[in-house]
Amino acid sequence: MELVNPLAESYAAKYSSGETPLLRELAAWTRQNHPEQHMLSGTVQGRFLSLVSHMLRPARILEIGTFTGYSALCLAEGLAPEGLLHTIELREADATVARSFFDRSDKGGQILLHTGNALDILPGLEETWDLVFIDADKPAYIDYFNLVFPRLRQNGFILADNVLFHGQVLQETIKGKSARGIQAFNDFIRTYPGIETTLLTIRDGLYLIRKS
């Protein structure tokens, strides 16, 4: 299902700030070479992630699901001068691509890339998070949330991607493991205590969650 009219998406991109040359190169490489290029955040969402990061000036960012590194580079743009971004990618091939672009970024020294299963890696990251971006295995979203929320500072933010999951959560009968996982997460967040939320209709749906 096409959630956003392509003309509206193009218009929004036209009137949003542009990408850096490195981001443009990474986006072009991903679209030309990756069989799952649809997973790329893209210009409008990327600029949104960058603006959120700039508003918060986070000292510690966590990203679950690096893919080829586009969203991490956007989030890193707003890091505090001594800040760090931890990003976790399951697939070694994608991590290798991401690392090659991180190494060329002026924020590369502030990005720590972990390769492996996030559920195994997260318990060992003893950080207090200012900003978390969840964009990995959809059935595990609740598990990711439960692992990171206790380490999220008060007034810290979690962003969860793909929470409309290609429109599949809008269907009367939700089919597929990933769509059901997203619906379960959305229902879980809707009634979770101690948070303030809004579900944004950017790209494939983006949940903005503040720890109150």
C-alpha positions in Angstrom: 0.0 0.0 0.0 1.3 3.5 -0.9 1.0 5.4 2.3 2.3 8.7 1.1 1.5 10.1 -2.3 4.8 10.1 -4.3 4.1 13.6 -5.5 3.7 14.8 -1.8 6.9 12.9 -0.9 8.8 14.6 -3.7 7.3 18.0 -2.8 8.3 17.5 0.9 11.9 16.5 -0.2 12.1 19.6 -2.3 11.2 21.9 0.6 13.4 20.1 3.1 17.1 20.7 3.7 19.3 18.8 1.4 21.5 15.8 2.0 25.2 16.1 2.5 27.3 14.8 -0.5 28.2 11.7 1.6 24.6 10.9 2.3 23.7 11.3 -1.4 26.4 8.9 -2.3 25.3 6.4 0.3 21.7 6.6 -0.8 22.6 6.2 -4.5 24.9 3.2 -3.7 22.1 1.5 -1.6 19.4 2.1 -4.3 21.7 0.7 -7.0 23.2 -2.2 -5.2 21.1 -3.4 -2.3 18.2 -5.9 -2.9 16.4 -4.3 0.1 17.0 -0.7 -0.9 13.4 0.1 0.2 14.7 0.0 3.8 16.7 3.2 3.2 15.4 6.1 5.4 15.5 8.6 2.6 15.7 12.4 2.5 12.6 13.5 4.4 13.0 11.0 7.3 16.7 11.5 7.4 16.3 15.3 7.8 13.7 14.7 10.5 16.2 12.4 12.4 18.9 15.0 12.0 16.6 17.8 13.3 15.5 15.8 16.4 19.2 15.0 17.2 20.1 18.7 16.8 17.2 19.7 19.1 18.3 17.3 21.8 22.1 17.6 21.4 22.4 14.1 22.8 25.5 12.7 24.5 24.5 9.1 23.8 22.5 7.8 20.9 21.5 4.2 20.3 20.4 2.9 17.0 19.1 -0.7 16.6 19.4 -1.6 13.0 22.2 0.1 11.1 21.4 -1.2 7.5 23.9 0.6 5.3 24.4 3.5 7.7 22.2 6.4 6.3 20.1 6.9 9.4 23.1 6.7 11.8 24.9 9.4 9.8 21.8 11.6 10.1 21.4 11.0 13.8 25.1 11.7 14.4 24.8 15.2 12.9 23.3 16.5 16.2 25.7 14.7 18.6 27.2 16.7 21.4 30.9 17.5 20.9 32.0 14.5 23.1 28.9 12.4 22.3 28.8 8.9 21.0 26.4 6.9 18.8 26.2 3.2 19.2 24.6 1.4 16.3 23.9 -2.4 16.0 23.6 -4.3 12.8 22.9 -8.1 12.5 24.3 -8.6 9.0 28.0 -8.4 8.5 27.7 -7.4 4.8 25.6 -4.3 5.7 27.8 -3.5 8.6 30.8 -3.5 6.3 29.1 -1.0 3.9 28.1 1.2 6.8 31.6 1.2 8.3 33.1 2.3 5.0 30.9 5.4 4.9 31.3 6.1 8.6 35.1 6.1 8.1 34.6 9.0 5.6 32.4 11.1 7.8 33.6 13.8 10.1 31.5 12.2 12.8 33.0 8.7 12.2 35.1 8.9 15.3 31.9 9.3 17.4 30.1 6.2 15.8 30.6 2.8 17.4 29.3 0.0 15.2 28.4 -3.4 16.8 27.8 -6.4 14.6 25.5 -9.2 15.9 22.1 -9.8 17.5 20.9 -6.7 19.3 19.2 -8.8 22.0 22.6 -10.2 22.9 24.5 -6.9 22.6 22.2 -4.5 24.4 22.6 -5.8 27.9 26.3 -5.2 27.7 26.0 -1.5 26.7 26.1 0.3 30.0 25.1 3.7 28.9 22.3 6.2 29.7 20.6 7.0 26.4 19.3 10.4 25.4 17.9 9.2 22.0 17.1 5.7 20.7 16.1 4.8 17.2 14.6 1.3 16.7 14.6 0.0 13.2 15.3 -3.7 13.2 13.5 -7.0 13.5 9.8 -6.1 13.9 8.7 -9.0 16.1 11.4 -8.0 18.6 10.4 -4.3 19.0 8.8 -4.9 22.4 11.9 -6.8 23.6 14.2 -3.9 22.3 12.0 -1.4 24.1 12.0 -3.3 27.4 15.8 -3.5 27.2 16.5 0.1 26.5 13.7 2.0 28.3 15.2 1.5 31.8 18.4 3.1 30.5 16.7 6.0 28.8 17.0 9.2 30.8 14.0 11.2 31.9 12.8 13.3 29.0 14.8 11.1 26.6 13.2 10.0 23.4 12.7 6.7 21.5 11.9 6.8 17.8 10.5 3.5 16.4 10.4 3.1 12.6 7.9 1.3 10.3 5.1 1.4 12.7 2.5 1.5 9.9 4.4 -1.3 8.1 3.5 -0.6 4.5 -0.1 -0.1 5.5 -0.5 -3.7 6.7 -1.5 -2.7 10.2 -4.5 -0.9 8.7 -6.0 -4.0 7.3 -8.9 -5.7 9.0 -6.9 -8.9 9.3 -3.2 -8.4 9.9 -1.1 -11.0 8.2 2.6 -11.7 8.3 5.0 -12.0 11.3 6.4 -8.6 10.9 3.1 -6.8 10.6 1.7 -8.6 13.6 4.9 -7.7 15.6 4.4 -4.1 14.8 0.7 -4.2 15.7 1.6 -5.8 19.0 4.2 -3.1 19.7 1.8 -0.3 18.8 -0.8 -1.8 21.2 1.9 -2.2 23.9 3.1 1.5 23.6 -0.5 2.8 23.5 -1.1 1.7 27.1 2.5 1.9 28.5 2.8 4.1 31.6 5.2 7.0 32.1 5.5 8.0 28.4 4.1 10.6 26.0 3.7 9.6 22.4 2.7 10.6 19.0 2.6 8.4 15.9 3.8 10.4 12.9 2.8 9.5 9.3 6.3 10.1 7.9 7.4 7.6 5.3 6.3 4.2 6.8 5.2 5.5 10.2 7.4 6.8 13.0 6.5 6.5 16.7 7.9 9.4 18.8 8.1 8.4 22.5 9.2 10.6 25.4 10.0 9.2 28.8 8.1 11.5 31.2 
